[in-house]
Amino acid sequence: MLWIKSFHIIFVVSWFAGLFYLPRLFVNHAMATEPADVERLKLMEHKLYRFMNLLVVLALGFGFWLWLGYGFGGGWLHAKLTLVTILVAYHLYCGKLVSDFRADRNRHGHVFYRWFNELPVLLLTAIVILTVVKPF
């Protein structure tokens, strides 16, 4: 199970790297005015999100494997799974935003994306504390 846990952590960390970077690309994209910059950001967002889809599948897959291996127990686990569900919804919403930018349908300014970028930090903090401390 330690190998499974290791791979789960590796893919979660990698996925979070994308969750931290993609909204920063959105900030830059929302401020971009040069057509060449806009096209470059569209390509970067698309490629990063496509790669993040693989990472989230692997992170969730290894996490599910751990869940089956260690069992279903503790209120902390239910809280963590709720936060992971919110995180997956955030990931999917990022995909919608990538599509909106790609089709030139962005409706938000750079300030929105700066605040939007903070949600994964809060979720990561809560998930790690729940997992390590297991407060309930």
C-alpha angles and dihedrals in degrees: 000000000000090000090052091048090049093052091045091054092046093052094042091052091047092048091050090051086060093044089054095045103041096064088048087057087051090054091053092043093051089054097042118112104167113090092223091053092048092052092047091051091048090054093046092049093048095048094045093048092048090053091045089057089063091047094051092050091051094044092050093042094054090042090054089049089053090048091054092045097049098033137236111293147128134039089252089066093053090049091047092050090050090053091046088053089053089048092053089050088051089051091051091048088053086057090054090050091050088053092047092051091046090054092042091246099125111148100179135078128229092264091061090053092048089058092039088057092063098064096077090052091056092045093048091050093051094043094050093047092049091048098046103033098033091201095187 
